[in-house]
Amino acid sequence: MNLALSQSETTPFGFTENRAHHWREMFYQLLQVEASSGVLAGAHAVVTSALSRIPEPPLLASDNGDPLEKLCSLSLRDNTVVLKDLRQVVDLIRFHAPQALLEGCWLESVSQAATCHDEVHAFLFHIYSSLAGVGKARALAELYSALLVELGIPLPPIHTWAFATHAALPETALAPAVVQLSLARFPHDFFPETLGFTLAHCIAPAPANGLLSSKVLEKWGIPLTYFKLWERLQAENAIHAKDAARLYLRRFSSVGEGSEAWRRMQRGFQLHQAMQRDGSRHSGMECRVVGVDLCVRPVQGNHRGLPLRMPATPAGMTKRENTPAETMRAQGFSSSRDLFYQLLNIDQFPVVLPKAKERVQKTLRKAERTLRWTRDPYKRFFTYDPAAFESRITAIHDREVTGYRPLEPPPRLTREEYIWGIEQFAPLILVDGCWLQRIAQAGRRQDPIHRRLFRIYADEVGNGDPRRNHANVYRCLLDSLNIQLPPIDSRAFAQNPRFPDAAFDLPVYLLAISQLPETFLPEILGLNLAIELSGLGRVYKRLIDELTYWGIDARIVRLHLYIDNLASGHSAIAKEAIEAYLDGVMSLGGEEQQQHWRRIWTGYLSLQSAAGRFKWVLAFAFLRRFLPGRLIRR
């Protein structure tokens, strides 16, 4: 059957009567980072349907050994397919391309602002970052793309409609990837299943139930770079997946709750195994077993309307507290406190995205006014060229570095005043890095710009090590000062009267723009540069001196001062990302490049615009709280 379509890239829809076209449409839409609420509802239905068709797993008991090891020992014994010739090998490699080019995509949202500090999520983020390729490490998808080229298998970029409708890729090749992309959209609702799915993936012998292993492929003369790296990462990631599963299960205080979480983990494990069997039984582009069959059946229900109501969260994880009324309220007026709570629980409030976009646009309009009227030579807009950009960044850096003066005791603020201020900044610092939390979504993460930004995000969240997670470093500071706060994603945190409303303005802007990484990519590039440059020089060095004087742990400040440096740190990477982006749009013409540059510089100035109200409110609150005491002491 020839499924090639003549539909253009910009108008690819309207084919849902045919199930093949429906799943091609789902594949394409889920790779568009800013998916609509209707697509999200359809994705939720995909995962629910897939899991419901998996047979009820036996509840492996712990009376005869470790049940987790028992689960991992369940091998896939029904592989009867033998690759008979090179043509079948190449066909199988082509068939597996949608999954291989999205390797690990079901984990892309597992480490977000509300969860990245948690040890279980950190283990999973470590797995994801190893598969996606952080920093200079080569990503599996990059190697698989090179393999396809070497084997003469030309495929369009994976996020395009041309890929989703490619005649050489049947819907049975796309359907498993649709399930994985759908699973990625609901990291909270399907967390036990995601954990089980990841565990099964990490102990799998090789893609397609062992058929795409280096030992099998070596005799056919297939380049082995991808497959050997895949197998090496499996050995490392299996340890992290098992540690994450054990730690997660230990969190349940009652037998009933733990049993339910364990049952759901097993179901996710079996879902992955079903997909492995599908790949191994691939023959003539036909897959007949449960994993793919359950995927290509048309989704029933409301997949184009409002989001479906999500299932109850298993006990032991942070419990969502919203009601249907609150979910609907997200569509109307929302304060900064409301938006903070909703954006940290975005899988429960997908309808808040239009409100988030409005908040971003409002902040950028303020920044645009600053761009037009500012007389500050360090903020003034200028025509982009590489030399002018280098000169401005160097000037900003030099001002910060040369402006530092060592502390002459006593500090300007008392210890009590510093402790109060540290608490006021908690809503912001506890979401550190959040503006980049969706920058490495599937299909875009190999782009050199997104790759650089993902490297910064991985550092912010600790690269899978909770001890290095910036928000956790700040939590240690709060604990040392006996400042106890509710979980950051709880309603109690957002409604905490110890914070002024304005304390949520900047974190809401950062959380909101993170949900729209394609619409506002130029602005994110500028915002990121502003944030990274703010961690240099005089302000942070002086803050370290004063905190140290009062015996307050200054590790969070030292961490930023070290990691944000302009020589090779985050500031340097942020600058490189902007240069790479503007080099890319130069092909559109000089005028187009300058328009994009204006958007970047507006994003740069938006940091100040988003924080403006909080600065004034904080100053007045400080005077109201501490000025009487200061006057008495005089």
N, C-alpha and C positions, 0 to 999 in steps of 0.2 A: 504494500500500500504506500503510495507516495503522499506524504503529508506536507510537502513543500507548499508554502503559502506565498501569495503575491502581496499580502497586506504590508503597508509601509510601517516603518519603525514608530511613527508618531500615532498611528491609529490601528493598534493591533488587536482590538477586541471585537466582541460580537459573535463569538463562535461557541458559546457555551452549550448549545444543543448537542454538539458532538463531544463525547467524553475526551477524545484525544486533544481536541482544541481546548477543552476546559482545563486540562492539566498542563498544557503548554502555557495557557494564560496564567494559571496559578504560579507556575515556575517563574515566569517573567515578572509578575507583579511582586512576588516575595523577594526578588532580587532588587527591587526598587526600594531603597532604604526607607523612604517615607511612605510606607504602605497606608492605604485608607483603612478606616474602621471596618468597612465591609470586607476587605481582604483579610484583616485580622480575624474577623468572625469566621470566615471560611477556613483559615488556617487552624483555628481552634477546633472546628468540626473535623478537619482532616486528622488531627492527632487523636481526638476522641474516638473517631471511627476506626482508625488503625489499631488502637489499643483494645477496643472492644472486641475485635475479631481475633485477638490472640487468645488461645486457650487459657483457662484459669490455671495459673502455675501452682504446683504443689508447694506448700509452706515447708521448706526444708528446715528440719529441726536441728538443734545444736547438741543433741544427746550423744551423737557419734562423730565428734569432730567439729571443725569450723564450717558453719553453713555457707559462708562466703566462698571458701575454697571449694566446697561441694558444687556451688553454682558455677564457679569458674572452670571446674573440671568437666562440665557438660559439653562435650565436643560435638561438632557438626559431623555426624557420621554418615549422612545420606548423600555425600558427594560421589556420584557415579559418572560424572562427565569427564571425558578425557579429550584434551585438545589434540586433534589429529594432524593439523597442518598449520602452516604459518598464517594462512588466511583467517582461520578461526581465532588464532592468537590476536591478530590485529583487530578483528571484529570485536573481540571481548574487551580489548583496551579502549576502543572507541565507545563501546557500550557503557563502560565504567566511567567515562570522562566527566559526566555531570557531578558524580559524587567525588571523584578525585580532585576536580578543580575547586570544589567547595569543602575540602577536607576540614573536618572539625566544626563546620558551620553551626551545628546545633548548640555549640557552646559559646557562640559569639556574644550573647547577652547575659551570660551567667555571672559576670563580674561587673556590676553596675554600682552606682554611688551608694545604694542602700545595702549592698551585700559584699562589696569587694574586700572589706576588712575581715570577713568571716573566714575561718581556717578551711572549712570544707570548700567554699567557693574559691579560695585561693589555690587549693590543689587543682581544681578544675580549670582555673585560669592558666595555671602553669602548663597543663596539657594543651589547652587551646593555643597559647602563645608559641609552644614548641611546634605545633602543626602549622600555624600561620606564618611562623618565621619572624621573630622579633629582631630588630637591629640588623646586623650584617648576616645573620643566619639565613640560609636559603630556605624558602618555603616549599612544602611538598607540591603545592599547586603550581608553583613556578617550574619545578622540575618536570611535572607531568605535562605542562604545556610544551616544554622543550622536547619531551619524548614524542608527543603527538606530531610536532613539526618534523622530527627526525624520521618518523615512520610514514610521513606523507599523508597525515590525517588533518587536513585544514579545517578548522572550526572558528567561527567568529568569536569575539569576546563574550564571555559567559553571561554578562548582564544584559545583553542585547536581545531584541525580539528575533533577530536572525538566528541566534543560537537556539532559542526556544522552539523555533519552527524548522530547524535544520532537518532535511529529509533523511539524513543518515542516523538521526537519533530518534528512535521510536518513543512513544509516550511511556513505555515500560522502563526506559532508561532514565527518564526524567522523574517518574513518580517517587522513587525512593528519596531523591533529593528534595522533592516537595515536602515529604514527611519531615525530613531533617530541618529544612528551612522553617517549617511550621512549628516544630518543637522549639526552635530558637526564639520564637516570638513570645513564649510564655514560660520564662525561666522559673517563675514562682509556682504557678499552678501545676506544672508537670515536673517539679524538681526531682522527686524520687525516681520517676521514669527516666529523666535525663541522666541521672546518676547511674542507673542500671544500664542504659543504652551506652554510656561512655565506658563503663566497665567491660561490657561485651566487645566494644570496639578495640579497647586496649589489649585484650587477650586474644583477639582474632589472629589466626596464623598468617593471613595475608588477605588482601582484597579478593572478593568473589570466592569465599570459602577455600582459600588456599591456592586457587588456580593462578593468581597473579603474584606468585612468589619468585624470588630470584633463582631458586633451585629449578623450578619448573621452566622459567623463561630463558635460562642460560643456554639451554640446548637449541633454542630457536634463534639465537644471536640477537636477542632484544637488548638494547642498552639497559643497564641495571642500576644506574645512579639513583633514580627515584625509589626503586623497590628496596634497595639496601638501606637507604635512609629511613624509609617507612618501617622496616623491620627493626632498625636500631632504636627509633623513637618508641616503638611498641614496647620494647623491653624496659625502657625507662618509665614510660607513662603508665604501664600496668601497675607499678609500685604506687604511684600517686593515686591512681583510681581506686585501688584497694584501700589505701589509707583514708581516702575521702569517704568511701562507703562505710568503713568501720566507725570512723569518727561520727558520721551522721547517725548511724543506728544507735550509738551509745547515748545520744541525746534524749532518747525517749524514756520517760520515767515509768510508764505503765506497759505491761505486756501487750495489751490490746493495741495501743498506739504504735508500738514498735512493730507488731505483726503486720499492721496495715501498711506501714511504710516499707517493710521488707517485701510484702506481696507486690506493691507497686514497683519497687526496684526490679523484682524478678520479671515483671511484665515488660518493663523497658528493655531489660536484658534480652528477653525472647524476641522482642520486636526487631532488635538489631540482628539476631541470628536468622530470623526469617528473611531479612534483606540479604544477608550473606548467601543463603540458599538460593535466592532468586538469581544472584549474579553467577553462581556456580552452575545453575541449570540453564543458563543462557544458551540458546541454540537457535540460529536463524532468527534472532531478535524476538524470541518468544519466552516469556516467563510465566509459569503457570501456578506458582505456589502463593501462599497467603500474603506474603509481604507486599508484593506488587499488586496482586489482585485486589486487595483491600484498598489500595491507593487509587487505582484507575476507575473504580466505581464512582459514579457521580455523587457528589456530596449532597445530602438531603438537608433541607432546612434553610434558615435565614442566613445566607452567606453574602448578601448584598445590603442588608439593612444595618440596624444597630448591633453592637457586639452582643454575643451570647452571654448570658450570666455564667460566671465562672464557678467551677466546683469548689467545695469547701477545702481549705488548706489543711493538710495533715498536721496534727499536733506535733510540737517540737520545733517547728520553724516559726518565724515571726508571723503572727496571725493578722490577716487583713481585717480592718475594722469598718470598712465602708458599708453603707446600706444602699439599696437601689435608689433611694432619694438622693443620697450624696453623689452617686454615680451620675445621675441626671443633672445635678446641680453644677457639675463640672462644665456643662455646656453653657451655663449662664455666667453671671459675674463671679469672679473668684479673686479673693484677696491674695497677697503674697503668701500668707500662711496656708491658705487653701491650696494654692498652686504648688507650693513646696511639698506638701503631703501627697498631692495627686501625682506630681511628676516623679516622686520617689517610688510611687506605686503605679507606674504607668500601665502595667498589664491589667490593672483593675480599672483604670480610668483612660482608656484610649480616646474617649470623646473629648478629652481636655486638649488635644493637640491643636485645634484651631485657636483656642485661647492662648496656648503657649506661643503660637506664631504671632498673634497680636502683641503679646508682651515683647517679643523680640523686635518686631517692627517699630513699636513705640520707643524702645531704647535706642534703636539705630537712628530714628528721626532726631532724637536729642543729640546723638553723636554727630550727625550731619550738620546740625546747627553749630556745634562747636567747631567742626571742620571749616565752616564758612567764616566764622567770626573770631576765632582765637588769634591772639597776638603772641602767644607763647612760641618762641622759635623752635622748641623741641616738639611741638604738637602741630605746627602749621603744615598744611598740605603742600606737596611739591610734586613736580612732574617726575615720573619714575624713569630712572635708568640705573643700571647696576652700580655705577660709581656714586651717584647721588644717594642711593639707598645705603650703601656701605658707609658713606660719610655721616649720614644722619644717625645710624645705629651706633657708630663709633662715638659720636658726640654725646649721645644719651648715656652710653656706657661710661665714658670718661667723666661725665658730670657726676654720676653716681659714685664711681670709685674715688675720684679726687676729693669729693665732698665729705668724706669720712673724717671725723675727728675723734680720737680716743676719749673715753669717758673721764670727766673730772668729777669725782663724787661730791655730793650724793646725786643720784639720778633725778630727773625731773619729776617722776612719779614715785609714789610710795609703793611698798610691797602690796598693800591692800588694794590700791588703785590698779596695779598691774593684774592682780588676780581677777578683779571685776572685769577688766578689759578682755582678758583671755576667755572668760566665759561668754562675753558678748560676740566674739568672733567664731564661736563653735558652729553655728549653722553654715558658715562659709567654709571653714577649714575641714569640717567633717565630710564635705563632698569634694575635697581636693581632687582635681583631675577630671571632674564630671563633664566638663565641656567637650571632652574628647571620647566619652564613653561609647559612642556609637560610630566612631570614625573608621573602624576596621571591619565593617559589615561584609558579608560574603559577596564576592564578585568585584569588590573594589579594593580589597586589602593589598593587592600586589601593585597597585598604582604607586609610583614613587613618592607622591605627596602624602597619600593616606598611610603609606608604610612608615614614613618619618614621624607623622603625628601619632601613630600607634606605638612607636617606640617611646615617645614621651609619656603616653598614657600608661604603658606597662610599667615604667619607672614610678609613676605617681602611685600606682596601686601595689607596688612592692614586687613586681615580677613573680607573683605567686608565693611570696614569702610574707606572711602577715606581720612579721616583726619590722619589715621595711615599708609597710603600707603607711603612707603619709597620714591618713586619717587615724590609724592606730597609734602612731607616734604622738599625735595630738591627744588621743584618748589617755595615753599614759601620763601626759602632762596634766590633764584634767584630774585624773585619779590622784596624782601626787599632791594636788591642791585641794583634794576632798570635794571636788565639784562633781556631783552625781546628776546625770541627765538620763531621760528615757531613751529607748532605741530611736535612732534618727528617723526611721521610716514610720514611726508611730504618730498617731494624732496628738498624743500627749506632748511630744517634742514640738510639733508645729504650733501648738496652742500654749506653749510654756510662757507664762506671764513675765518671767525673768528676762525674756528677750523683747525688745521693741519690734513693732511690725516691720520697720525698715531693715532689721537685721536679715530679713529673708529676701530683700530686693535683689541683691547681687547673686546669691545662690540660685534663685528662681530663674534669673536671666541665663545663667550658665547651664542649668538643667534644661531650660526650654530650648536654647539654641542647639544643645546636644542632640535633641530629637529631630533636628532638621539639617543634617550634615551635608546634604547635597544642595538644598535651596540656599543655604548661607555658608557654603564652603569658603568663599573669599573673606567674609566677615570673621569666620572662625580662625582663619589663618592670621588675621590681624589681631584679634582678641588674644590668641595664644601667644603671639609675640609680646604683647603688652604685659600679660601675666608673667611670662618668663623673665622679661627685663626688669619687672618690679622687684624681683628677688635678688638684685645685685646691689653691691655697694653700701652707701652710707646708712640707709635706713636699717637694713638688716644687721650690719656690723654694730651699729650703736645699740640696737635692740638686744643683741647678744651680750654686750657689755653690761647693760642695765639689768637684764634678767639674772645674769651671773652674779652681779653685786648683791641681789636680794635672795640668792640661793634658789632661784627658780630654774628648772630644767629648760635649757635653751636648745635642745636637740632638734626640734622641728625647724627652728630658724637656721641653725647650722646646716641642716640637711638641704634646705632650699638654696642657701648661699653656695654650697658645694656643687649641687646638681644643675643649677641654672646658669652656670658660667658661660661666657661668650666665646671662650676658646674652643671647647668641645662639648659643652653641656646642652641643656635644653634651649637656651637662647640661641646657640649656634644652629641647632637642628631646626628651630622655628624660623630662623632667617633663611636657611637652605630651602625649607619647604616653600616659602614665599617666592624665592628666586626660581625654583623649579616650576611652580605654578605659572608665573608670569612668562617664563620662557616658553611654556606650552601654549599660551594664548597669543604669543607674538605672531604665530602663523596666521591669525585672524586679522592682523593689521595693527599698526601702532595706536590708532585711536581706540580700538577695542581693548588693547592692553591697558591703556590709561584708564578706561572705565572700570576695568577689573581692579586696577591699582587703587582707584578711589574707594571702591568697596572695601578693599583690604584695610586702607587707612581709617575708614569709618569704623570698621571692626576694632582697630587698635584703640581708637578714642572711646569706643563704647564701654570699655572697662570703667573709665572715670564716670561716664554717664549713668551706668547702672549702680554705681556705688555712691553717687552724690547725696541722695537723701539720707543714707545711713550715716555718712560722715557728720552731717549737721545734727541729726537726732542723737548720735553718740556723744557729740560735744555738749549738747544741752543736757543730756542725761548725766553726763559726768559732772558738769557744774552744779546741777541740782543735788546730786548725791554727795559730792566731796567739797564743794566750795565753802559751805558753812564751817566745816571742820578746819579747813586751811586758814580761814580768817581767824578762827579762835586761836589756832596755834601761833599765829603772828602776834 
